[in-house]
Amino acid sequence: MGDNGWQEGVEGELGNRSNVPEEFVLLQACLRFVHDPRKARGRVHVLVSVLSLTVLALMGGSRSLSDISRWGKLHPEIWEPLKLRRSPSVATLSRLLRVVSVQEVRMALIEFTRQLNERRRQKDGLLVVAADGKTLRGTRENGQQLHVLHLFAHNSALALDQVAVGHTAGEIGGTRDWIEQVAEQFPGLQILTGDARLADRDLCQAIVDSYKDYVFRLKKTNQACMPMPKSSSVSQAQPSLLG
């Protein structure tokens, strides 16, 4: 489905102002665009219901499939609103989440945060986004603690995205990829902030090339962004450094 169809199918769900229940309605509306690869015969749980339960359980502190299943059993009051007959078993969660496209889920969540960000900042004003790396407790991938790049919008107090970067050294590349591939999903994004770890010359140049500004904390021993990046194709963006 094209971008227009996606947006038209979701934006009608809410007005310009929303509360938590309404925001969850928006989340479900976005998750409905994730393709269910299962055959219709034999389905017990609707995909959007399982994905919604998973999001709620993760927000409630779950860190594994068994945690998610247990969380659902402990909260039977959500079964009817989510259109669940019961909490999915660990085996069901494993089978279903294994075949769902991770990229489609991520794009659905990005669309959710894009629309929510629009509503919270009333579709105007400067959008400032902070990029910060975090090592997640209790979350491992290939035996290693998962390290992610966290993108947070100051104006709307909203986490826009999380990108797995492997380790701290991957934060620069992860930020550059996000600026080049995802940032355009958030109209109005003008300034990216970060700590000294992101003060990298190539990253700064990529930000300027995207017609955006940056404010990075710069240590005296950090020479990565000196001299300031130059671009003959950019006349509007003026790069900034905060020492």
C-alpha positions in Angstrom: 0.0 0.0 0.0 1.3 3.4 -0.9 2.1 6.2 1.6 -1.2 8.0 0.9 -3.3 4.9 1.5 -1.4 4.2 4.7 -1.9 7.7 6.1 -5.6 8.0 5.1 -6.3 4.7 6.8 -4.7 5.8 10.0 -5.3 9.6 10.3 -9.1 9.2 10.5 -8.8 7.3 13.8 -8.0 10.4 15.9 -8.5 14.1 16.1 -5.7 16.6 16.7 -5.8 15.9 20.5 -5.6 12.5 22.1 -5.3 10.6 25.3 -3.8 7.2 26.2 -6.8 5.1 25.1 -7.0 7.0 21.8 -3.3 6.7 21.2 -3.6 3.0 21.6 -6.4 3.0 19.0 -3.9 4.7 16.7 -1.2 2.1 17.5 -3.6 -0.7 16.5 -4.6 1.1 13.4 -1.0 1.2 12.3 -0.3 -2.4 13.2 -3.2 -3.5 11.0 -1.0 -2.8 8.0 1.5 -5.5 9.0 0.9 -8.5 6.7 -0.2 -11.8 8.3 1.5 -14.6 6.3 -0.6 -17.3 7.9 -3.3 -19.2 6.1 -6.8 -18.2 7.2 -7.7 -21.7 8.2 -6.7 -22.6 11.8 -6.1 -19.0 13.0 -6.9 -18.6 16.6 -5.5 -15.1 17.3 -5.7 -12.0 15.1 -2.3 -10.7 14.3 -2.9 -7.1 15.4 -4.2 -8.5 18.7 -1.0 -10.4 19.4 1.2 -7.5 18.3 -0.8 -5.2 20.6 -0.4 -7.5 23.5 3.3 -7.8 22.8 3.7 -4.0 22.9 1.7 -3.7 26.1 3.7 -6.5 27.8 7.0 -5.0 26.7 5.9 -1.6 28.2 5.0 -3.5 31.3 8.5 -4.8 31.7 8.4 -8.2 29.9 11.7 -9.4 28.5 10.9 -12.8 26.9 8.1 -14.7 25.2 7.3 -16.5 28.5 7.0 -13.1 30.2 4.7 -11.8 27.5 2.4 -14.9 27.7 2.4 -14.7 31.5 1.6 -11.0 31.5 -1.4 -11.6 29.2 -2.6 -14.3 31.6 -2.3 -12.0 34.6 -4.4 -9.3 32.8 -7.5 -11.0 31.4 -9.3 -7.7 31.5 -7.5 -6.8 28.2 -8.6 -9.9 26.3 -11.9 -8.5 25.2 -10.6 -5.0 24.1 -7.8 -6.7 22.2 -10.3 -9.4 20.8 -8.3 -12.2 22.3 -9.9 -15.5 23.4 -7.0 -16.0 25.9 -3.4 -15.1 26.3 -1.3 -16.7 23.5 1.1 -19.5 24.6 4.8 -19.2 24.3 4.7 -21.6 21.4 2.1 -19.5 19.6 4.1 -16.3 20.2 7.2 -17.9 18.9 5.6 -19.3 15.7 3.8 -16.1 14.9 6.5 -13.5 15.7 9.0 -15.6 13.8 7.1 -15.2 10.5 6.1 -11.6 10.8 8.2 -9.1 8.9 10.4 -7.1 11.3 10.7 -4.3 8.8 6.9 -4.1 8.4 6.5 -3.9 12.2 9.1 -1.2 12.4 7.5 0.8 9.7 4.1 0.5 11.4 5.7 1.8 14.7 7.4 4.6 12.9 4.1 5.6 11.3 2.5 5.5 14.8 5.2 7.8 16.3 5.1 10.1 13.3 1.3 10.7 13.7 1.5 10.9 17.4 4.4 13.4 17.2 2.3 15.5 14.8 -0.6 15.6 17.3 1.5 16.3 20.4 3.3 19.3 18.8 0.2 20.5 17.0 1.9 20.2 13.5 4.1 23.3 13.9 7.2 24.4 15.7 10.8 23.3 15.5 11.4 19.6 15.9 14.5 18.8 17.9 15.6 15.2 18.2 18.2 13.8 20.7 20.2 10.7 19.6 21.6 8.7 22.5 23.0 5.2 22.7 21.6 2.8 25.4 22.6 -0.7 26.5 19.3 -2.6 27.3 19.3 -4.5 30.6 18.1 -8.1 30.3 17.9 -8.0 26.5 20.4 -10.0 24.6 21.0 -10.8 21.0 23.5 -13.6 20.0 24.6 -13.8 23.6 25.4 -10.1 23.8 23.5 -7.3 25.6 21.6 -5.3 23.0 22.8 -1.8 22.4 20.4 0.6 20.6 20.4 4.1 19.4 17.5 5.9 21.0 15.9 8.9 19.0 13.8 11.1 21.3 11.8 14.2 20.2 12.1 17.0 22.8 9.0 18.9 21.7 6.5 16.1 21.9 8.3 14.1 24.7 8.2 11.0 22.4 10.6 8.2 21.5 10.5 8.3 17.7 12.6 5.2 17.0 15.2 2.7 18.3 17.9 1.2 16.1 20.1 -1.8 17.1 23.7 -0.7 16.6 25.6 -3.6 18.2 27.9 -1.6 20.4 28.8 2.0 21.2 31.1 2.2 18.2 28.1 1.6 16.0 26.2 4.7 17.2 27.8 7.0 14.6 26.9 4.8 11.6 23.4 4.2 13.1 22.8 7.9 13.4 24.0 8.6 9.9 21.8 5.8 8.5 18.8 7.1 10.4 19.3 10.7 9.2 19.6 9.5 5.6 16.9 6.8 5.6 14.3 7.6 8.2 14.5 11.2 9.3 12.4 12.4 6.3 9.4 10.5 7.9 9.3 13.3 10.5 8.6 16.7 8.8 9.9 19.6 10.7 13.0 17.9 12.0 15.6 20.6 12.0 18.1 19.9 14.8 19.8 16.8 16.0 21.5 16.8 19.4 23.9 14.3 21.0 26.9 13.8 23.2 30.6 13.9 22.2 30.5 10.3 20.9 28.5 11.6 17.9 31.0 14.4 17.1 32.1 12.7 13.9 33.0 14.7 10.8 31.3 12.4 8.3 28.1 12.3 10.4 28.1 16.1 10.7 28.5 16.4 7.0 25.6 14.0 6.4 23.4 16.1 8.7 24.2 19.3 6.9 23.7 17.6 3.5 20.2 16.7 4.7 19.5 20.4 5.3 19.5 20.0 9.1 21.6 21.4 12.0 23.3 19.7 14.9 24.3 20.5 18.4 26.9 18.1 19.8 28.8 18.3 23.1 32.4 18.6 22.1 35.3 17.5 24.4 38.6 19.3 24.2 40.3 16.0 23.2 37.8 15.3 20.4 39.0 16.6 17.1 36.6 14.6 15.0 34.5 17.5 13.9 37.3 20.0 13.4 37.4 21.7 11.0 33.7 22.3 10.5 32.3 20.3 7.5 31.9 22.3 4.3 29.3 21.7 1.5 29.0 23.6 -1.7 25.4 22.3 -2.2 24.1 23.6 1.2 23.3 27.2 1.7 20.5 27.1 4.3 21.8 24.8 7.0 24.3 26.3 9.4 26.1 23.6 11.4 26.6 24.2 15.2 28.8 22.8 17.9 28.3 23.2 21.6 31.6 22.9 23.4 
